[in-house]
Amino acid sequence: MPYFVYYVTINPATNTKTLEYIDTKENYREARALARETRAQMDRSDRNRECRMIFAKTQVEAEKLLSAPREERVVGED
């Protein structure tokens, strides 16, 4: 299965995510290198935009996984 790399921009007012496809890599190391390189070049003042890498069967599945809301982590509670 391939690795997909995306820009994910979160709108804080509506808490919606906008996905911008960057590239697909078959190899984990290549995808990781691309994600790190992309993060290094990003504007750090925009805290609502991040670069994400995801492992999925198809691009549609990758976008579905990235768009799904995640539960907040609770630290210290078991």
C-alpha positions, 0 to 999 in steps of 0.5 A: 500500500502506498503512502500519501502526503498532504497539506492539512489546513484546519479552519478554527472557526468551523473546525473543518479540514481542507486537504491539499494533495502533495505526492504518493510514495510506495516506500516509507522512507521516501514518504517520510523524507518528503514529509520532513522536507515539506515541513522544513519549508513550511511557514511556521507562523501558520499554526493551522496548516500541517504536513501529514503522511498517511498509509492507505490503499487509495487516495480516496481512503487517505482523504477519508482518514485525514478528514475524520474527526479525532477524539481529544487525547486525555493525558494521565487517565487510564 
